[in-house]
C-alpha cells in the first residue's frame, strides 16, 4: 500500500470524524482513562498519522523517558505495517524520525512558563516548525488552571494543535451529569474535545463526552486490547 492510501485508510480518520474533525491550531484535546488502558497508544497513533503526512510533531512526556516513548513509536509503527501493509516502510520511517522531537520534563522541577520557553526555543530558535504537540503523563490533579490556559495561548500563538493524556483512576467520580473525569472539571471550557477510554472484558471502548461545544456519547470506536490500535 502506498503512503497516501495508507493515510486515507488510517483509523485516525474515523477517530477524527468521531470528534467532528481533526483539532485545529490552538485547540486542545484530552484522552482520559485509568492507568495502563491505552492513552499513550492513542496519542502515538495520532502523532504517527501527522508524521505520515510530513507534519512535524513534538512529543512531551512527563512520566516516561525518551527511550520508552521511542519504543512506543517503534511498536505502533510495526503494528500499522502488519495490519495494513506499507510500501518501503524503511523509507517512510526515515521521514518520520526527521519530523519528530521527543522531550522529557519533570512536572515538579519546572514551572509551566519554563516548559513553554523550552518548547518555544525548539520551535523558534531551533527551526523545528511543529504543527502538533503531544503531552503525555501531565498530572491534572496537581495542575493549575493557568497552566492549561497558558498552553492554549501558546498553541494559538504558534499554530499548534495539542493532545494531552489524563490519568483518571478507576472508580474516580465523573463531572456532574457526564462521563468526563472530575479531575478535568476546571478545564472543561479550555478543551475542544475529551475522549474517555473505558476497559471492557474483550475490548476498550472510546467515549466522547465532549466534542467541540456539544456533549456527545459512546462512539463506535474500540481499542484492540492486544495491540491497543484504534479499530
C-alpha positions as CSV (number, residue, x, y, z in Angstrom):
1,X,0.0,0.0,0.0
2,X,1.4,3.4,-0.9
3,X,1.7,6.0,1.8
4,X,-1.2,8.2,0.5
5,X,-3.6,5.3,0.5
6,X,-2.3,4.2,3.9
7,X,-3.1,7.7,5.3
8,X,-6.6,7.6,3.8
9,X,-7.3,4.2,5.4
10,X,-5.9,5.2,8.8
11,X,-8.2,4.5,11.7
12,X,-7.3,8.0,12.9
13,X,-9.6,9.3,10.0
14,X,-12.5,7.7,11.8
15,X,-11.3,8.9,15.2
16,X,-11.3,12.5,13.8
17,X,-14.8,12.0,12.5
18,X,-15.9,11.0,16.0
19,X,-14.9,14.4,17.3
20,X,-16.2,16.3,14.2
21,X,-12.8,16.8,12.6
22,X,-9.1,17.0,13.5
23,X,-8.0,19.5,16.0
24,X,-7.3,23.0,14.6
25,X,-4.4,25.2,15.6
26,X,-4.9,26.5,19.1
27,X,-7.3,23.6,20.1
28,X,-6.8,21.2,22.9
29,X,-7.9,17.5,23.1
30,X,-7.7,15.2,26.1
31,X,-7.5,11.4,26.2
32,X,-8.6,10.2,29.7
33,X,-8.6,6.8,31.3
34,X,-7.2,4.8,34.2
35,X,-3.5,4.0,34.1
36,X,-2.5,1.3,31.6
37,X,-5.6,1.3,29.4
38,X,-4.1,2.8,26.3
39,X,-3.8,6.6,26.5
40,X,-0.2,6.7,25.3
41,X,-1.0,4.3,22.4
42,X,-3.8,6.6,21.2
43,X,-1.5,9.7,21.4
44,X,1.2,7.9,19.5
45,X,-1.3,6.8,16.8
46,X,-2.4,10.5,16.4
47,X,1.2,11.6,16.2
48,X,2.2,8.9,13.7
49,X,-0.7,9.9,11.5
50,X,0.6,13.5,11.5
51,X,4.1,12.3,10.8
52,X,3.0,10.2,7.8
53,X,1.5,13.4,6.4
54,X,5.0,15.1,6.7
55,X,3.9,17.3,9.6
56,X,6.2,17.9,12.4
57,X,5.3,16.7,15.9
58,X,6.8,17.4,19.4
59,X,6.0,14.7,21.9
60,X,6.4,15.8,25.5
61,X,6.4,13.2,28.3
62,X,6.3,13.9,32.0
63,X,6.5,10.3,33.1
64,X,8.3,8.2,30.5
65,X,11.9,8.8,29.4
66,X,12.6,9.2,25.7
67,X,13.8,5.6,25.2
68,X,10.5,4.3,26.5
69,X,8.5,6.7,24.3
70,X,10.6,5.8,21.3
71,X,9.7,2.1,21.9
72,X,6.0,3.0,21.7
73,X,6.5,4.6,18.3
74,X,8.5,1.6,17.1
75,X,5.9,-0.9,18.3
76,X,2.9,1.0,17.0
77,X,4.5,1.6,13.6
78,X,5.3,-2.1,13.3
79,X,1.7,-2.9,14.1
80,X,0.5,-0.4,11.5
81,X,2.6,-2.2,8.9
82,X,1.4,-5.7,9.9
83,X,-2.2,-4.6,9.9
84,X,-2.4,-2.6,6.6
85,X,0.9,-3.0,4.8
86,X,3.0,-0.2,3.6
87,X,5.4,0.1,0.6
88,X,9.0,0.8,1.6
89,X,8.4,1.1,5.3
90,X,12.1,1.9,5.9
91,X,11.9,4.9,3.6
92,X,8.8,6.2,5.4
93,X,10.3,5.6,8.8
94,X,13.3,7.8,7.9
95,X,10.9,10.7,7.2
96,X,9.0,10.1,10.4
97,X,12.2,10.3,12.5
98,X,13.2,13.6,10.9
99,X,9.8,15.2,11.7
100,X,9.6,14.2,15.3
101,X,11.1,15.6,18.5
102,X,10.8,13.8,21.9
103,X,11.2,15.9,25.0
104,X,11.0,14.9,28.7
105,X,10.2,17.2,31.6
106,X,9.7,16.8,35.3
107,X,6.4,18.5,36.3
108,X,7.7,19.0,39.9
109,X,11.0,20.5,38.8
110,X,9.9,23.1,36.2
111,X,7.2,25.7,36.0
112,X,4.7,25.9,33.2
113,X,6.4,29.0,31.9
114,X,9.8,27.3,31.9
115,X,8.4,24.4,29.9
116,X,6.8,26.7,27.3
117,X,10.1,28.6,27.0
118,X,11.9,25.4,26.2
119,X,9.3,24.4,23.6
120,X,9.4,27.9,22.0
121,X,13.2,27.7,21.8
122,X,12.9,24.4,20.0
123,X,10.3,25.8,17.5
124,X,11.6,29.3,17.0
125,X,15.4,29.1,17.7
126,X,15.8,25.5,16.7
127,X,13.8,26.0,13.5
128,X,11.6,23.0,14.2
129,X,8.2,24.2,12.9
130,X,5.9,21.8,14.7
131,X,2.2,21.6,13.9
132,X,1.2,19.3,16.7
133,X,2.1,19.0,20.4
134,X,1.6,15.7,22.3
135,X,1.7,16.0,26.1
136,X,1.7,12.6,27.9
137,X,1.7,12.0,31.6
138,X,0.8,15.5,32.7
139,X,-0.8,15.3,36.2
140,X,-4.0,17.3,36.0
141,X,-4.6,16.8,39.8
142,X,-1.5,18.9,40.5
143,X,-2.0,21.5,37.8
144,X,-3.4,25.0,37.9
145,X,-5.9,26.3,35.5
146,X,-3.4,28.9,34.3
147,X,-1.1,26.1,33.2
148,X,-3.5,24.8,30.7
149,X,-4.7,28.3,29.7
150,X,-1.0,29.2,29.1
151,X,-0.6,26.2,26.8
152,X,-3.7,27.1,24.9
153,X,-2.5,30.7,24.4
154,X,0.9,29.3,23.4
155,X,-0.7,26.9,20.9
156,X,-2.8,29.7,19.4
157,X,0.3,31.9,19.1
158,X,2.4,29.3,17.3
159,X,-0.3,27.5,15.4
160,X,-0.2,24.1,17.3
161,X,-2.9,21.6,17.9
162,X,-2.4,19.9,21.3
163,X,-3.4,16.4,22.6
164,X,-3.0,15.6,26.3
165,X,-3.3,12.4,28.2
166,X,-5.1,12.5,31.6
167,X,-4.9,9.8,34.2
168,X,-8.3,9.1,35.8
169,X,-8.1,6.3,38.4
170,X,-10.7,3.6,38.0
171,X,-13.7,4.4,40.1
172,X,-13.0,8.1,40.3
173,X,-16.1,10.3,40.1
174,X,-17.2,11.9,36.8
175,X,-18.2,15.5,36.4
176,X,-21.8,16.1,37.3
177,X,-24.1,14.7,34.6
178,X,-21.4,13.2,32.4
179,X,-18.6,10.8,31.7
180,X,-15.8,13.3,31.9
181,X,-13.5,12.6,34.9
182,X,-13.9,15.1,37.7
183,X,-10.2,15.9,37.6
184,X,-10.9,17.7,34.3
185,X,-13.7,19.9,35.7
186,X,-11.6,23.1,36.0
187,X,-10.5,22.8,32.3
188,X,-13.7,21.9,30.5
189,X,-14.0,25.2,28.7
190,X,-10.4,25.1,27.6
191,X,-10.7,21.6,26.0
192,X,-12.1,21.3,22.5
193,X,-12.6,17.5,22.7
194,X,-12.4,14.9,25.5
195,X,-12.2,11.2,24.8
196,X,-12.5,8.7,27.6
197,X,-11.2,5.1,27.3
198,X,-13.2,2.5,29.2
199,X,-11.9,-1.1,29.5
200,X,-14.4,-3.9,28.8
201,X,-13.8,-7.6,29.0
202,X,-12.9,-8.0,25.4
203,X,-12.1,-4.5,24.2
204,X,-11.6,-0.9,25.2
205,X,-14.4,1.5,24.2
206,X,-13.9,5.2,23.3
207,X,-16.5,7.6,24.6
208,X,-16.6,11.3,23.6
209,X,-18.2,13.2,26.5
210,X,-17.2,16.5,24.9
211,X,-16.9,17.3,21.2
212,X,-16.3,21.0,20.4
213,X,-19.2,22.7,22.2
214,X,-21.5,19.7,22.1
215,X,-21.9,16.8,24.6
216,X,-21.5,13.5,22.7
217,X,-21.6,9.9,23.9
218,X,-20.2,6.4,23.2
219,X,-18.6,6.2,19.7
220,X,-18.3,3.1,17.6
221,X,-14.5,3.1,18.1
222,X,-12.7,0.4,20.1
223,X,-9.1,-0.3,21.0
224,X,-7.8,-3.8,20.4
225,X,-6.8,-4.9,23.9
226,X,-3.7,-6.7,22.5
227,X,-2.2,-4.2,20.1
228,X,-4.0,-1.1,21.6
229,X,-4.7,0.1,18.0
230,X,-7.8,2.1,17.2
231,X,-10.4,-0.2,15.4
